[in-house]
Structure formats: structure tokens, C-alpha cells
Amino acid sequence: MDNDSKHDHRGHRSINAQIGLKVPADVIRAKCRPYLHHGRPIRRTERTVNSDFSIVAQYQAEFRGIAAYYQLAFNLHRLDRLKYVMQRSLVKTLARKYRVRVSQIYRRYRTVLHTDHGPRRGLQVTIERGEGRKPLVAQWGGVSLVHKTMVGSLDDHPKQVWNSGRSEVVKRLLADTCEMCGSHDGVEVHHVRHLKDLNVRGRAERPAWIQQMAARRRKTLVVCRVCHENIHYNGCPARQKTRTI
């Protein structure tokens, strides 16, 4: 660190040559970039096929991960910019899903979150499970941006929550709609083994199906038979291929 204007009680420079952890400005810009277009927050249309619970939980997990990584940085408060951009993108995504105004999304999901630093305004989606079981809750907000000097113990064994209802991929299959072209003919599931397989170095341009799966961070994509063949045969449907003997 280097700052000639900071002095201690004796009038001596007290900052120079000290070690300080900092969130780089280019990191903040890079993290904001997927949620911006011409400098303004935008919706993530590829996520509208997910449930409200999944959309809110994904945004929260992405922001919490970044904030936790830089929690020892003395300028952690600079992530306020990222928080604002992601929140606007979140509500615009939900508004696009239901074809309503952003203000209606705020009225529907806004709540007061109780945190270690007092009440904070945020968004919350609750799924009731009935039969005396605790509801599933996804929240946006409540992540502290207060600079920490020490990191507490990590929860290496988080509590697992099991949902007895249908999984999201089953619901997407029951919708019987291709997520690429909207067709209802022969809907099936394309899946990859690892998310990292979607980002192969040296690939000049990623196809639309890779962009959609990578943006949603899902290893499955519900597609019709023709789109599925297009995926596996690099744009050329298998039914058009002929075998030469």
C-alpha cells in the first residue's frame, strides 16, 4: 500500500509498505459485464425457463461466492456496484418471465431480511412443501460487504434439503417444449458430464446451445429430436446423413 496523506498521531506516514488485500477494479467490471448491455443492467432471458426459486437462488449464490472470496479486502464495499447490477438484472429477468413491470416484481417478492448486521431489504421466494415440513426459501440480499479482518470456521457439512416433489428437469420435460426452438415433437434431454466441458479452449465461437447451458449453469437441456441431432452432429441433423459403402 502507498498513501502519503495518511499519518498516525505522531505525524508519521502509517500506510506505506503495509500489506493490504484489495478487490481489483477490473474484476468488478468483469463480473458486471454478463449483466450489462451498453452500461445498463439487462435481463438474462435464458434463465426465464427456470423456476422463480432457482433464478433467485442462482443470482444469490453467484454474488455470495464473489463476496466471500474477497471478504478480507479493505475495499469490499466496492462490490456495491456489482450488487446493484445483479439485482436489477434479477428483477428484469423475473419481469420478463411473467411479462410484467419491474415494480410489480418488487411488490411481489420484497421482504425484510434479518442479518447479523441488522434488518436489510431484499427479495425472497418461498416454496411451501406441506405436511409439517419447512418451506424452501431463496433470498436475494443480506450478504454483508463489511470488511473482515479474520475468517470464521467454514461449514464443511451443510444441512441437506431433500424435496419430495418433482425435480426441475422433470418439470421441464413435462412442459414438452424444446428450449431451443419451441417445438413439441419428440422432446428429450441433452446432457453433458461436466460444466467445464462447455468452455473448451480454442473454440472460435460457441454454438447457441452451449451458450444457453453455460449461462444457466445447467448440465441438461430439454430439446426436440431435430435439435438434439443438430447438437451431436455439429449442425447437420443425423437423419440427413447417409452412409457410403
Backbone as numpy.savetxt, mean C-alpha at the origin, in Angstrom:
# Nx Ny Nz CAx CAy CAz Cx Cy Cz
27.06 15.61 11.04 26.22 16.80 11.04 27.10 18.05 11.04
26.59 19.12 10.46 27.37 20.35 10.33 26.42 21.54 10.43
26.55 22.29 11.51 25.71 23.47 11.70 26.46 24.46 12.60
26.92 25.55 12.02 27.69 26.53 12.78 26.82 27.45 13.64
25.50 27.39 13.45 24.62 28.31 14.19 24.13 27.73 15.51
24.35 26.43 15.77 23.92 25.81 17.01 25.04 25.89 18.04
24.74 26.50 19.21 25.74 26.66 20.26 25.22 26.16 21.59
26.11 25.70 22.44 25.70 25.28 23.78 25.73 26.49 24.72
25.57 26.24 26.04 25.49 27.33 27.00 26.81 28.10 27.13
27.88 27.49 26.65 29.18 28.17 26.71 29.47 28.97 25.44
28.58 28.87 24.47 28.78 29.58 23.23 29.58 28.79 22.22
29.86 27.52 22.50 30.63 26.67 21.58 29.69 25.96 20.60
30.20 25.72 19.42 29.42 24.95 18.44 29.24 23.52 18.96
28.00 23.04 18.96 27.70 21.75 19.61 27.18 20.68 18.65
27.04 21.01 17.40 26.47 20.05 16.44 27.53 19.43 15.54
28.52 20.20 15.15 29.50 19.74 14.17 30.15 18.43 14.57
30.29 17.55 13.58 30.96 16.25 13.71 30.18 15.22 14.50
28.94 15.53 14.90 28.12 14.54 15.58 27.39 13.69 14.53
27.07 12.47 14.95 26.36 11.54 14.06 24.86 11.76 14.19
24.19 11.88 13.07 22.74 12.03 13.07 22.12 11.23 11.95
21.06 10.50 12.25 20.34 9.74 11.23 19.26 10.63 10.63
19.13 10.56 9.32 18.25 11.50 8.61 17.49 10.80 7.50
16.23 11.20 7.28 15.46 10.72 6.14 15.87 11.54 4.92
16.49 10.94 3.92 16.93 11.71 2.74 15.74 12.29 1.98
15.92 13.48 1.46 14.85 14.14 0.71 14.49 13.36 -0.55
15.48 12.74 -1.20 15.17 11.99 -2.42 14.37 10.73 -2.12
14.51 10.18 -0.90 13.70 9.02 -0.51 12.24 9.42 -0.37
12.00 10.58 0.24 10.62 11.06 0.39 9.99 11.29 -0.98
10.74 11.88 -1.89 10.22 12.11 -3.24 9.94 10.79 -3.95
10.84 9.81 -3.78 10.66 8.52 -4.45 9.44 7.78 -3.90
9.22 7.85 -2.59 8.08 7.17 -1.98 6.76 7.85 -2.35
6.80 9.15 -2.59 5.59 9.87 -2.98 5.23 9.65 -4.46
6.24 9.35 -5.27 6.05 9.31 -6.72 4.93 8.37 -7.19
4.78 7.14 -6.63 3.71 6.26 -7.12 2.30 6.80 -6.87
2.17 7.79 -6.00 0.85 8.31 -5.65 0.62 9.71 -6.20
1.50 10.16 -7.10 1.40 11.51 -7.65 1.34 11.49 -9.17
0.70 12.51 -9.71 0.71 12.75 -11.16 0.73 14.25 -11.36
1.80 14.74 -11.97 2.00 16.18 -12.13 1.95 16.90 -10.79
2.51 16.25 -9.77 2.61 16.89 -8.46 1.37 16.82 -7.60
0.31 16.15 -8.06 -0.94 16.08 -7.30 -1.26 14.61 -6.97
-1.80 14.35 -5.77 -2.16 12.96 -5.41 -3.22 12.41 -6.35
-3.07 11.14 -6.70 -4.01 10.50 -7.62 -4.54 9.21 -7.00
-5.61 8.70 -7.58 -6.16 7.41 -7.14 -5.33 6.28 -7.73
-5.37 5.14 -7.05 -4.73 3.92 -7.56 -5.83 3.01 -8.06
-6.20 3.17 -9.32 -7.36 2.47 -9.89 -7.21 0.97 -9.82
-5.97 0.45 -9.91 -5.79 -0.99 -9.90 -6.15 -1.62 -8.56
-6.28 -0.81 -7.53 -6.62 -1.34 -6.21 -8.12 -1.33 -5.94
-8.91 -0.75 -6.82 -10.35 -0.64 -6.58 -11.04 -1.99 -6.61
-10.41 -3.02 -7.16 -11.03 -4.35 -7.17 -10.92 -5.02 -5.80
-10.09 -4.49 -4.92 -9.95 -5.05 -3.58 -11.07 -4.54 -2.68
-11.23 -5.20 -1.54 -12.22 -4.75 -0.55 -11.73 -3.48 0.13
-12.67 -2.75 0.75 -12.29 -1.54 1.48 -11.28 -1.86 2.57
-11.48 -2.98 3.25 -10.57 -3.40 4.31 -9.16 -3.58 3.77
-9.03 -4.25 2.63 -7.71 -4.51 2.06 -7.05 -3.23 1.57
-7.83 -2.32 1.00 -7.27 -1.06 0.49 -6.68 -0.24 1.63
-7.47 -0.06 2.70 -7.00 0.73 3.84 -5.81 0.05 4.51
-5.90 -1.28 4.69 -4.82 -2.00 5.36 -3.52 -1.93 4.56
-3.61 -1.96 3.22 -2.40 -1.91 2.40 -1.74 -0.54 2.48
-2.52 0.52 2.40 -1.95 1.87 2.53 -1.29 2.04 3.90
-1.98 1.58 4.94 -1.44 1.74 6.29 -0.14 0.94 6.46
-0.11 -0.28 5.94 1.08 -1.12 6.07 2.27 -0.50 5.33
2.02 0.08 4.17 3.10 0.70 3.40 3.67 1.91 4.14
2.79 2.75 4.68 3.28 3.94 5.39 3.94 3.56 6.71
3.35 2.62 7.45 3.92 2.20 8.72 5.32 1.61 8.52
5.51 0.86 7.45 6.82 0.27 7.19 7.89 1.32 6.97
7.55 2.37 6.21 8.52 3.44 5.96 8.81 4.21 7.25
7.75 4.55 8.01 7.94 5.30 9.25 8.74 4.51 10.27
8.51 3.21 10.34 9.25 2.38 11.30 10.71 2.25 10.90
11.00 2.21 9.61 12.38 2.09 9.14 13.20 3.32 9.52
12.57 4.50 9.46 13.29 5.75 9.73 12.94 6.33 11.11
12.46 5.51 12.05 11.99 6.05 13.32 13.09 6.68 14.16
14.36 6.37 13.89 15.47 6.98 14.62 15.98 8.26 13.96
15.39 8.65 12.84 15.83 9.85 12.14 15.35 11.10 12.87
16.22 12.10 12.99 15.86 13.31 13.72 14.89 14.19 12.93
14.77 13.96 11.61 13.82 14.72 10.81 12.66 13.83 10.35
12.25 12.91 11.22 11.16 11.99 10.88 9.88 12.74 10.52
9.71 13.93 11.09 8.50 14.71 10.82 8.35 15.07 9.34
9.44 14.99 8.58 9.36 15.29 7.15 8.48 14.29 6.40
8.20 13.14 7.01 7.31 12.17 6.37 5.86 12.63 6.38
5.58 13.80 6.96 4.24 14.38 6.89 3.80 14.55 5.44
4.77 14.89 4.58 4.46 15.06 3.16 3.97 13.74 2.56
4.67 12.66 2.85 4.26 11.34 2.35 2.91 10.94 2.93
2.69 11.22 4.20 1.41 10.87 4.83 0.25 11.59 4.15
0.43 12.87 3.86 -0.63 13.63 3.19 -0.92 13.07 1.80
0.14 12.80 1.04 -0.03 12.30 -0.33 -0.73 10.95 -0.32
-0.31 10.04 0.57 -0.91 8.71 0.61 -2.36 8.77 1.10
-2.65 9.66 2.03 -4.04 9.76 2.51 -4.96 10.26 1.41
-4.53 11.25 0.66 -5.35 11.75 -0.44 -5.52 10.68 -1.52
-4.47 9.93 -1.79 -4.57 8.84 -2.76 -5.53 7.77 -2.27
-5.48 7.48 -0.97 -6.37 6.47 -0.39 -7.83 6.85 -0.55
-8.20 8.06 -0.15 -9.60 8.46 -0.22 -10.06 8.61 -1.68
-9.15 9.02 -2.57 -9.52 9.11 -3.98 -9.74 7.72 -4.58
-8.96 6.74 -4.12 -9.14 5.36 -4.59 -10.49 4.82 -4.16
-10.86 5.03 -2.89 -12.16 4.58 -2.40 -13.30 5.34 -3.08
-13.10 6.63 -3.33 -14.12 7.42 -4.01 -14.33 6.92 -5.43
-13.25 6.54 -6.09 -13.35 5.99 -7.45 -14.09 4.66 -7.45
-13.84 3.86 -6.43 -14.48 2.55 -6.35 -15.99 2.68 -6.28
-16.48 3.65 -5.50 -17.92 3.79 -5.30 -18.54 4.91 -6.12
-17.71 5.59 -6.95 -18.19 6.68 -7.79 -18.86 7.76 -6.95
-18.20 8.17 -5.88 -18.72 9.21 -5.00 -17.64 10.27 -4.80
-17.98 11.32 -4.07 -17.03 12.38 -3.79 -16.09 11.99 -2.65
-14.93 12.61 -2.63 -13.96 12.35 -1.57 -14.53 12.70 -0.21
-15.32 13.79 -0.14 -15.91 14.20 1.13 -16.84 13.13 1.69
-17.51 12.38 0.82 -18.39 11.31 1.29 -17.58 10.16 1.89
-16.41 9.89 1.35 -15.54 8.85 1.91 -15.08 9.26 3.31
-14.72 10.53 3.47 -14.31 11.00 4.79 -15.45 10.85 5.79
-16.66 11.21 5.39 -17.80 11.10 6.31 -18.10 9.65 6.65
-17.87 8.75 5.71 -18.20 7.35 5.93 -17.20 6.65 6.85
-15.91 6.97 6.71 -14.89 6.19 7.41 -14.08 6.97 8.46
-14.30 8.26 8.60 -13.47 9.02 9.54 -13.79 8.60 10.98
-12.78 8.65 11.83 -12.92 8.27 13.23 -11.79 8.92 14.02
-11.84 8.75 15.33 -10.79 9.23 16.21 -10.02 8.02 16.73
-8.74 7.97 16.45 -7.89 6.86 16.86 -7.20 7.20 18.17
-7.20 6.25 19.09 -6.55 6.45 20.38 -5.13 5.87 20.32
-4.14 6.73 20.41 -2.74 6.33 20.29 -1.99 6.66 21.58
-0.72 6.26 21.63 0.12 6.56 22.80 0.38 8.05 22.95
0.19 8.80 21.88 0.43 10.24 21.91 -0.89 11.03 21.91
-1.97 10.36 22.33 -3.25 11.04 22.40 -4.14 10.72 21.21
-5.35 11.26 21.19 -6.28 10.98 20.09 -5.80 11.61 18.79
-6.00 10.89 17.71 -5.63 11.36 16.38 -6.77 11.07 15.41
-7.00 11.98 14.49 -8.02 11.75 13.46 -7.50 10.78 12.40
-8.37 9.90 11.94 -7.97 8.93 10.93 -9.16 8.31 10.25
-8.93 7.22 9.55 -9.97 6.47 8.85 -9.99 5.05 9.38
-11.15 4.43 9.37 -11.26 3.08 9.90 -12.33 2.30 9.15
-12.00 1.05 8.80 -12.94 0.12 8.18 -13.10 -1.08 9.11
-14.33 -1.42 9.44 -14.60 -2.51 10.38 -15.43 -3.58 9.70
-15.03 -4.83 9.86 -15.78 -5.98 9.33 -16.27 -6.80 10.50
-17.58 -6.83 10.67 -18.18 -7.61 11.74 -18.18 -9.09 11.36
-17.80 -9.94 12.31 -17.72 -11.39 12.03 -18.79 -12.18 12.76
-19.50 -11.56 13.70 -20.62 -12.22 14.36 -20.19 -13.34 15.30
-21.17 -13.96 15.92 -20.98 -15.11 16.81 -19.99 -14.79 17.94
-20.05 -13.57 18.45 -19.19 -13.21 19.57 -17.73 -13.03 19.23
-17.37 -13.05 17.97 -15.97 -12.90 17.56 -15.65 -11.42 17.37
-14.40 -11.06 17.66 -13.98 -9.67 17.50 -13.98 -9.28 16.03
-14.40 -8.08 15.72 -14.40 -7.64 14.32 -12.98 -7.42 13.80
-12.84 -7.47 12.49 -11.58 -7.13 11.85 -11.56 -5.63 11.59
-10.47 -4.98 11.96 -10.39 -3.52 11.88 -9.14 -3.12 11.08
-9.32 -2.28 10.09 -8.21 -1.69 9.34 -8.26 -0.19 9.54
-7.13 0.41 9.89 -7.09 1.84 10.19 -6.05 2.55 9.33
-6.36 3.79 9.03 -5.37 4.67 8.42 -5.09 5.81 9.39
-3.82 6.04 9.69 -3.44 7.09 10.62 -2.97 6.51 11.94
-2.64 7.38 12.86 -2.20 6.93 14.17 -0.74 6.52 14.25
-0.01 6.58 13.13 1.41 6.24 13.14 2.21 7.46 13.57
2.93 7.34 14.67 3.65 8.48 15.23 4.87 8.84 14.39
5.07 10.14 14.22 6.25 10.66 13.52 7.15 11.43 14.50
7.08 11.03 15.77 7.93 11.64 16.79 9.28 10.94 16.78
10.34 11.73 16.79 11.69 11.19 16.76 11.95 10.33 18.00
12.46 9.11 17.77 12.79 8.21 18.87 14.31 8.09 18.99
14.78 8.01 20.23 16.21 7.82 20.46 16.56 6.36 20.72
15.55 5.55 21.04 15.75 4.12 21.27 14.58 3.36 20.68
14.86 2.13 20.24 13.83 1.27 19.67 13.46 0.21 20.68
12.17 0.05 20.93 11.71 -0.96 21.87 11.79 -2.35 21.27
11.34 -3.34 22.03 11.37 -4.72 21.57 10.40 -4.93 20.42
10.76 -5.80 19.52 9.92 -6.11 18.37 9.04 -7.31 18.67
7.83 -7.28 18.14 6.89 -8.39 18.33 7.16 -9.42 17.24
7.96 -10.43 17.57 8.31 -11.45 16.58 7.23 -12.51 16.43
6.24 -12.49 17.30 5.16 -13.48 17.24 3.82 -12.76 17.33
3.44 -12.06 16.27 2.18 -11.32 16.31 0.99 -12.27 16.38
-0.08 -11.75 16.93 -1.30 -12.55 17.05 -1.90 -12.80 15.68
-2.25 -14.04 15.40 -2.82 -14.38 14.11 -4.34 -14.27 14.17
-4.91 -13.73 13.10 -6.35 -13.58 13.00 -6.84 -14.46 11.87
-7.73 -15.36 12.18 -8.25 -16.28 11.17 -9.68 -15.86 10.82
-9.95 -15.76 9.56 -11.28 -15.37 9.10 -11.98 -16.60 8.54
-13.12 -16.94 9.13 -13.84 -18.14 8.70 -14.60 -17.91 7.41
-14.76 -16.65 6.98 -15.47 -16.37 5.75 -14.63 -16.65 4.52
-15.20 -16.36 3.37 -14.49 -16.59 2.12 -13.30 -15.65 2.01
-12.20 -16.15 1.44 -11.02 -15.32 1.23 -11.30 -14.35 0.09
-10.43 -13.35 -0.03 -10.64 -12.34 -1.05 -10.52 -12.91 -2.45
-9.58 -13.83 -2.67 -9.43 -14.40 -4.00 -10.67 -15.20 -4.40
-11.32 -15.86 -3.41 -12.55 -16.60 -3.70 -13.65 -15.63 -4.11
-13.76 -14.49 -3.42 -14.76 -13.50 -3.77 -14.52 -12.95 -5.17
-13.23 -12.76 -5.51 -12.91 -12.27 -6.84 -13.27 -13.30 -7.91
-13.10 -14.57 -7.60 -13.50 -15.63 -8.53 -15.02 -15.69 -8.69
-15.72 -15.55 -7.55 -17.18 -15.60 -7.61 -17.76 -14.43 -8.39
-17.00 -13.33 -8.48 -17.46 -12.19 -9.29 -17.50 -12.55 -10.77
-16.73 -13.60 -11.17 -16.76 -14.12 -12.54 -16.47 -13.03 -13.57
-15.45 -12.21 -13.27 -15.09 -11.10 -14.16 -13.58 -11.04 -14.31
-13.13 -10.98 -15.56 -11.70 -10.85 -15.82 -11.22 -9.47 -15.37
-10.14 -9.44 -14.59 -9.63 -8.18 -14.08 -8.76 -7.45 -15.11
-8.60 -8.03 -16.28 -7.83 -7.39 -17.35 -8.76 -6.78 -18.41
-9.75 -7.55 -18.86 -10.60 -7.07 -19.96 -12.07 -6.99 -19.60
-12.49 -7.53 -18.44 -13.88 -7.47 -18.03 -14.74 -8.59 -18.58
-14.14 -9.56 -19.27 -14.90 -10.66 -19.85 -15.39 -11.62 -18.75
-16.47 -12.36 -19.07 -17.02 -13.35 -18.15 -16.85 -14.78 -18.69
-15.98 -14.94 -19.66 -15.84 -16.23 -20.35 -14.65 -17.01 -19.78
-14.93 -18.13 -19.10 -13.87 -19.01 -18.62 -12.91 -18.35 -17.65
-13.43 -17.75 -16.60 -12.59 -17.05 -15.64 -11.78 -18.03 -14.80
-10.48 -17.75 -14.65 -9.58 -18.58 -13.86 -8.54 -17.69 -13.20
-7.61 -18.28 -12.47 -6.64 -17.51 -11.70 -5.23 -17.73 -12.24
-4.53 -16.63 -12.50 -3.10 -16.69 -12.79 -2.34 -16.30 -11.53
-1.29 -17.04 -11.21 -0.54 -16.71 -9.99 0.96 -16.86 -10.25
1.73 -16.13 -9.45 3.19 -16.23 -9.49 3.66 -16.74 -8.14
4.85 -17.32 -8.11 5.36 -17.90 -6.87 5.83 -16.83 -5.90
6.54 -15.81 -6.41 7.06 -14.75 -5.55 6.77 -13.39 -6.19
6.52 -12.38 -5.35 6.30 -11.03 -5.87 7.55 -10.49 -6.56
8.72 -10.94 -6.09 9.96 -10.45 -6.70 10.09 -10.91 -8.15
9.36 -11.97 -8.53 9.41 -12.43 -9.91 8.78 -11.42 -10.87
8.00 -10.47 -10.33 7.36 -9.48 -11.19 8.32 -8.36 -11.59
9.45 -8.25 -10.89 10.42 -7.19 -11.17 11.73 -7.81 -11.62
11.78 -8.21 -12.86 12.97 -8.85 -13.43 13.86 -7.78 -14.06
15.12 -7.77 -13.68 16.05 -6.78 -14.23 16.27 -7.01 -15.72
16.41 -5.91 -16.42 16.68 -6.00 -17.84 15.45 -5.98 -18.71
14.26 -6.07 -18.10 13.02 -6.04 -18.88 12.72 -4.59 -19.26
12.63 -4.32 -20.56 12.48 -2.95 -21.04 11.16 -2.35 -20.57
10.07 -3.05 -20.76 8.75 -2.54 -20.38 7.91 -3.67 -19.83
7.31 -3.47 -18.67 6.51 -4.51 -18.05 5.12 -4.55 -18.66
4.61 -5.74 -18.97 3.25 -5.84 -19.51 2.22 -5.33 -18.50
1.00 -5.10 -18.98 -0.05 -4.53 -18.13 -0.39 -5.45 -16.96
-0.37 -6.77 -17.19 -0.75 -7.68 -16.10 0.30 -7.66 -14.98
1.58 -7.49 -15.33 2.63 -7.39 -14.31 2.48 -6.09 -13.54
2.21 -5.01 -14.25 2.03 -3.72 -13.58 0.87 -3.77 -12.59
-0.21 -4.44 -12.97 -1.38 -4.51 -12.09 -1.10 -5.34 -10.86
-0.44 -6.51 -11.02 -0.14 -7.36 -9.87 0.88 -6.70 -8.96
1.88 -6.05 -9.53 2.90 -5.39 -8.72 2.32 -4.21 -7.95
1.43 -3.45 -8.58 0.84 -2.30 -7.91 -0.07 -2.73 -6.77
-0.78 -3.84 -6.95 -1.68 -4.33 -5.90 -0.96 -5.20 -4.89
0.28 -5.58 -5.21 1.06 -6.47 -4.35 0.28 -7.75 -4.07
-0.21 -8.36 -5.14 -0.93 -9.62 -5.07 -0.28 -10.63 -6.00
-0.18 -11.87 -5.54 0.41 -12.93 -6.37 -0.62 -13.62 -7.23
-1.86 -13.15 -7.19 -2.93 -13.74 -7.99 -3.60 -12.68 -8.84
-4.10 -13.10 -9.98 -4.83 -12.21 -10.89 -5.95 -13.03 -11.54
-7.18 -12.61 -11.35 -8.34 -13.31 -11.93 -8.51 -12.84 -13.36
-8.38 -13.78 -14.32 -8.42 -13.44 -15.74 -9.25 -14.46 -16.49
-9.68 -14.08 -17.70 -10.39 -15.02 -18.57 -9.37 -15.92 -19.25
-9.87 -16.91 -19.98 -8.98 -17.89 -20.61 -8.07 -17.24 -21.65
-8.62 -16.32 -22.46 -7.82 -15.67 -23.51 -6.71 -14.84 -22.90
-7.03 -14.05 -21.87 -6.00 -13.22 -21.23 -4.95 -14.09 -20.54
-5.40 -15.23 -19.99 -4.46 -16.14 -19.33 -3.47 -16.70 -20.35
-3.96 -17.05 -21.52 -3.07 -17.55 -22.56 -2.14 -16.44 -23.05
-2.65 -15.24 -23.14 -1.80 -14.10 -23.54 -0.65 -13.92 -22.56
-0.93 -14.08 -21.26 0.10 -13.92 -20.25 1.20 -14.97 -20.42
0.79 -16.23 -20.63 1.77 -17.31 -20.70 2.51 -17.37 -22.03
1.90 -16.83 -23.07 2.53 -16.91 -24.39 2.97 -15.53 -24.90
3.25 -14.62 -23.96 3.83 -13.32 -24.30 3.05 -12.56 -25.36
1.74 -12.51 -25.17 0.92 -11.71 -26.08 0.31 -12.48 -27.22
0.69 -13.74 -27.38 0.13 -14.55 -28.47 -0.69 -15.68 -27.86
-2.03 -15.65 -27.97 -2.86 -16.69 -27.37 -2.48 -18.08 -27.84
-2.56 -19.04 -26.93 -2.16 -20.41 -27.25 -3.02 -21.01 -28.34
-4.30 -20.60 -28.39 -5.18 -21.21 -29.38 -4.80 -20.83 -30.81
-3.99 -19.76 -30.96 -3.55 -19.37 -32.29 -2.22 -20.01 -32.68
-1.60 -20.68 -31.74 -0.31 -21.30 -32.04 -0.53 -22.63 -32.73
0.27 -22.92 -33.69 0.20 -24.20 -34.39 1.52 -24.91 -34.23
1.45 -26.21 -34.23 2.65 -27.01 -34.06 3.13 -27.54 -35.41
4.37 -27.30 -35.73 4.94 -27.75 -37.00 5.71 -29.05 -36.78
5.36 -30.04 -37.60 6.01 -31.36 -37.48 6.99 -31.51 -38.64
